[in-house]
Amino acid sequence: MGEVHERAAPLARFVRRHKEPVVVQAFRSTAAATIAYVVALRLSPEAAPLTAPLTALLVVQVTLFATLTNGIRRVNSVVAGVLVAIAFSQLVGLTWWSLALLILAALAVGHLVRVDEYVPEVAISAMLVLGVTTVGDTAWARIVETLIGAVVGLGINLLLPPPVWIEEAGESIEGLARRLRQLMLRIGEEAAGRTPVEVAAARLHEARRLDHDIVDVDAALRQAEDSLRLNPRVREGLLHRVVLRTGLDTLEICTVVLRVLARTLTDLAKEREPQPLFTAETGEVVERLLSEIADAVVSFAVLVTTHVSLNADAAESRLTAELRQAAATRDKLAQLLLEQLQHDARQWQLHGAVLTEVNRIIDELDTEHRSHRLLEELDRASAQQRERMPRLTRLRERLGVQDQLWRNRTGFGRRSF
């Protein structure tokens, strides 16, 4: 039995890797380029029609939405470049000054036809066509090859749907939440004792560096959002996009509030040095409160990124219990700070700021608050979609696919997220 498991292990690893979006995308790109080259060999007069596989490789992007938009822009850029080259070939030959004028004109035309990142492709196509003798034949061949590559690229997306990057975006969101948790735990541990100003300032810098992590998570989420658009493998893509986007927005707010909290504790350390930030009893409650909020942040991220209804119910129950416990600890902290204020009113503004900031994080993670905001975002996104595509909206309503299904969907209907 051990030998069987050992032999099956490489196969299992291959299957797991084959399911990874990066591997799937590599196979899709290779297949598109190869098929485009084979088709171009039959239809193009060129002996080596490499424009077709190049176009297919560039057109088959990570998402179907990007493939459609990039395919159209790339075809436009190549056709525009060929037309510019034909015009120049009728007037001048290939010299250094005509090449300079050609590039300048091609770049200008690229901006006029709005091909975005493919503006250099207009100039490249124009130079390649102008640099040969039989301009007419080469121009026609290049247009044919470009069309072949674009069509093959689009066809690959229909036969082999592009990967969905939801799981990767979810992992990025959970990773951000766990980094938030680790920082909260360190701040809480240090707040329970004497915290030098240098240590408090170091935690403030760590909180500021989390902004870079948010940028990376946002990029991963944008890729996931694009992978949901026009993807035949995904149903109710709008709901997934709104859930993840609003979840990241909440974590971003928590990050900002944590940074403000770190700034407050730094100021408090300056005011009370060399004394501890809080009394012994109050410091223990602050540590426990930040620990409970840190756990709730991770539970929130897990809930946002969970798509199986059973796991979602468990995650929501865990988050609700953690927030309830954190609220009770917050109330105890408020009572202790009030009693301390009656005996010592120094730094009462900073102590009150600490209480306000932890309360803000608890409020942001609240499930009822989250549900209300999610429904608002769904209504707003649905209204924008109806304004942009009124005919498609009316067709979907005739087919019975209405926005209310998003709220009544199995699993998502029961969970607040």
N, C-alpha and C positions, 0 to 999 in steps of 0.2 A: 504493500500500500504506500509505503514511503517513497518508493521509486516512481510510482504512478503520480503522486503529488509533485515530485520534483520535475517530472517531464511535463506536467500540465502547467507548472508555474510560468515558464516563458510564454506559453500560449495565452495565459490569463493576463500577463503583463502587456502583451501585444494588443489584446482586445481592449484593455483599459486605455492604452495609449492611442489606439485607433479612434476611440470615442472623443479624444481631446479635440477641442476646436482648432488648435494650431495644426495638428496632424491632418484633420479633415480638410482644412483650407489648403494645405500643401498638395494633397491629392487632387482637389478640385482645380487648382491652378495648373497643375501639370497636365491633367486630362484636357482642360480647355485649350492650352497652348498646343498640345500634340494634335488634337482633332482639327484645330484651325489650320495648322500647317498642312495636314493631309488634304483637307478640302481645298486650300489655296493652291496646292500643286496641280490640281485638276482644272481650276477655274482661272488662275492668274497666268499671264504670259511670261512672268518672270521665272528664271530657273530656280532661284532660291527665295521664295516669297516669305521672308522672315517678318515682314510687317504684320501679317495675319497673327502668328503666335504671339508677337509682342503686344499687339492690341488686345488679344484675348487675355493675356497675362495681366495686363493693366486694368482691363475692364472687370475681371472677376475679382472684385474687392471682398472685404470681410463680410459685408452684409448685402442683401438683395437691394435695399434702398440705395446704398452707395453704388452698387453695380449699375442700376438703371441711370442714375444721375451722371456717373462717370462715363458710362458708355455713350450717352448722348453728347456730352461735352467733348469726349475724345474724338468721335466721328466728326463733329463740327470743326474741331481744331485742325484735323488732317485735311478735310475738304477745303477749309479756308486757306491753309498753307499751299495746297496744290493750285488753287485758283490764283493766288498771288504769284506763284512761280510761273504759271502759264502766261500771265500778263507781262511779267518781266522778260520772259524768254522771247516774246514778240518784239520787244523794244531794244534790249541790250543783251550782250553776252555775259559770260562769267568773268568778271574782273574784281579787283579788290574793292573798288568804289561801288560797283553794282551789288556786290555781296553785302556791303554795309547798308546800302539803301534797302536791299531785300529784307535784311534782318529787321531794320527799323520799321519798315512798312508791315511786315508780318506780325511784329509785336503789337503794333498799333491796331491792326485788324483783329488780333486775338482779344484785345480789351474791348473792341467794339462789339464783337459777337458774344462776349461774356462767357468765355470758356474757363474762367477762374484759374485753377492751378495748371491748366493745360495751355496757357499762353505760350510758354517756350516750345510746345509741340507744334504750334503754327509755324514758327521760324525753322524748326528742325525739318518739318515736312517740305517747306519751301526750298531749303538749301539742298536737300537730297534730290528733289525733282529737278531743280535748276542745274545741278552738277552733272547731269547726263546729257547725252546728245539727243536721243529720241524722246523729247519732252512729252509729246502727246501720249505715246504708248506707256511711258513710265507713270505719268499722271493717272491715267486710267487704271493701271495695275495697282498703284498705291491706294486709290479709292476703293477698288474691289477688295483688296486684302484687308483694308481697315474695316469695311463692312462685314467681311467674313469673320474677322476676329471679334467684332462687337456682337454679331448674331450668335456665334458659338458661345461667347461668354455669357450672354443672357440665357441661352438654352441650357447651359450647365447648371445655372441656378434653378431652373425649373425641374430638371431631371435629378440633380443632386442639390437639394436645398442647402443654403449656407448654414453654418453652425449658429446656434443661439448662445450669446455670451452672458446670459442671466446668471449662471452659476459663478462665473468669474467675477461679475459685479458684486454678487452677494458675498463672496469671499473677501473682496476689498472692503465692503462695508463692515463686515464682522471684524476684519483686521483693524480698521480704524477704531471700532468700539473697544476692542481689547487693549489697544494702546491708550485710549482714554482711561480705561479701568486701571491699568498699571500706574499711570501718573496720579490718578486719584488716590490710590492706595499709598503711594509714597508721600503725597502731600498730607494725608491723614495721619500716617505714622509719625511724621515730623511735627505735625501740629500738636500731638499729644505730649511733647516734651519741650525742651528748650531748642529753638530753631535759630541758628545764626543767620544774619542777614544774607550772607553769601549763599547759604543753602537755599533759602527762600527765593533768592534771585535766580538761582540755577533752575529751580522748578518753574519759575516764570518764563525763562527762555525755552524750556522744554514745551511748555504750553503754546508758546508762539510758533515753535517749529511744527506743531500739528497742522498749521495752515498748509504746509507743503503736502502733507498726507492727504488733506481734503482735495487738493488739486489733482492728485493722482487718482483718488477714488472717483472724482467727478469725470475724469477722462475714461475710466473703465465703465462708468455708468452710461456715458454718452455712446460708447460703442455698443453696449447692451441695448440701449434704446433704439439705435439704428438697426440692430439685428432683429428687432421685433416688428419693424415696419415692413409691410408688404411680404412678410415671410409666411408661406403656406403651412409651415409646421407649427405656427403659433396661433392660438385663439385668444381673443380678448387681450391683445397686446397693450391696449391703452391702459387697462387696469394694472398690468404688471409694471408699466412705465411709471404710472402715477404712484404706486405703492413704493417702489424703490426710490424715486426722486424725492418724495415727501419724507421718506425715512432718512435719506442723506441730509435733507434740509434740517431735520430735527437734530441729528448728530452734529451738524455744523453749528447750530445754535448752542448746543451743550458745550462744544469746544470753545466757543467764544465766552460763554459764562464761566467755564473753568479757567480760562485765561484771566478774566476779571477777578475771580476768586484768588488765583495765585498772586495777582497784583495786590489785592487787599491784604493777604497774609504777609507779603513782603513789606508793605507799609506798616503793618502791625508789628513785625519783627524789628523794624527800625525804631518804633515808638517804645517798645517794651524791653529792648536789649539792656542788660543781660538777663532779664527775667523771661520766664516761659510765655508763650503766646496766650495761654489760658491757664486757669487753675487745673489741678490734677484731675478732678472729677469732670470738669467741662472738656478738657482735652481728650479724655477717654471717650466721651460722647461724640465729639467731633470726629475722632478716628472711626468709631463705629458707624456713624452716619455716612461718611464718605465711602466706607467699605460697602455699605448697603446700596448706596446710589451707584457705585461702580458696577456691582453685580446687576443692577437693574438696567444699566446702559447696555451691557452685553446681552441680556435677555431681550431687550428691545430690538437690537440688531438681528438676533436670531429669529424673532417673530416676523420682522419685516422681510427677511429673506427666505422664510419657510413657505413652501407651496403645497405641502401635503396637509390636509385639513386636520388629521389626528395630531400631527406634530405641532401644528399651529395652535390648536386648543391647549395643548400642554404648555407651550411657550407663553401663551397669553395668561394662563392661570399662574404660572411661575412669576411673570412680570407683575401681575396684579398683587400677588402676595408680597413681593419684594418692595413694591411701592407703598403698600400699606404699612409694612414694617418701618420703612424709611420715614414715612410721615409721622409715625409714633415717636421715633427717635428725634425727628426735627422738633416736635412739640416739647420733648424733654429738654432739648438744647435751648429752646426759646425760654423755658422756665428758668433754667440755670443762668442764662445771660441776664434775665430780668432780676433775679436775686442778686447777681453780682453787681448790676447797675445800682441797686439800692445801697450797696456798701462802697462801691468804687465806680465813679462815673467816668473815669479816664478811658479814652479810646472807645467810648460807647458807639461812636459813628462807625468805626471799623468792625466792631462786634456785630452791630446791626446789619452791616453790609454782608458779612459772612452768612448770616441767617437768610438774608434776602436772596443771595446768589444760589445757595443750595435749594431754597424753595423754588426758584425759577427752573432749575434742572428737573426737579420732581414734577413740576407742572407740565413741562414740555414732554415728559415721558408718559404722562397720564393717558390711559387708553381712551377715555371719553373725549378728551381734547383731540387726540389723534384721529378718532373716528370722524368727528365733526369736520376736521380739516381735510381729511381724505375725501369725504363726500363733496365738499366745496370744490376741491381740485378736479374731481371727476365731472362735476356739472360744468365747470369752466372749460375744461378740455373738450367735453362733448359739444358745448355751444360753439367753440371755435371750429371744431370739425364740421358742424352743420353749416357754419357761415362759409367755410372754404369750399365745401363740396355738397351743396344743397341737393343736387340730383342723386348722388350716391346715398345720401342720408334718407331721402324719400324711398329709394329702392329698398334699402335695408329695413325700413319700417314696414314696407309692404310684405317683406319676407318674414316679418315677426322678430327681427333682431333689433331690439330696442335697448336703450340705455339701462332700463330697469333690471335687465338680466345681469348686469355687472354686480348689482347689490344682492341679487338673489342666487348667485352662483354657489354651487355646493362648495363648502370649505370657506371661500371668501365671504359668503353671506353670513357665516357664523362668527367669523373672526372680525375684529375691528379694523384689520389692516388689509 
